[in-house]
Amino acid sequence: ATMSGKKKQSAKLAAETAAPEGFSAMLGSNFNYPFQVLRCPNMKIRSPNFSWRPSSMTMFFLCFASYFLVLSGLIYDVIVEPPSIGSTRDPNTGAVKPEAFLMYRVNGQYIIEGMSSGFFFCLGGLGFILLDKSNDQTALRNNRYLLLLSGLLCVVVAYNLCQLFIRMKIPGYLSSD
């Protein structure tokens, strides 16, 4: 008896993709030992009737909000508990002035500094999302140009303000003096 062409191809494919005999035998026997002693429970799990599926924009907002909180340094703020803003004494007048950036410390931040930096990181990310949306062929031409312009504006503003923040934090950073 001969096999049909389709069965021959599937048998050939199975022979080519099969693991070596020694390896599969060793792997199978090692994974079978726990199940000789243990037995899987017979569970009948049903999904609850009240479950609902959130919309895609709800999930986007939750992910973007968590992205903002992580980039803002929420974990650092919870562990170290820095003040919201700092203060410095003016050498000329002796008056105490508020300070938003923890100067000369790359690995430290005030809370307001982290939140504003996280906002500008997210603004840049939103700009890239808008740039991606401007590539949609089904959108109107004017809307595509508006998305393109606003995405570019968000990215450029976020990039330049992040550079300004790092130069305020570390004076003389990347300068050719």
Disulfide bonds with the S-S distance in Angstrom:
none
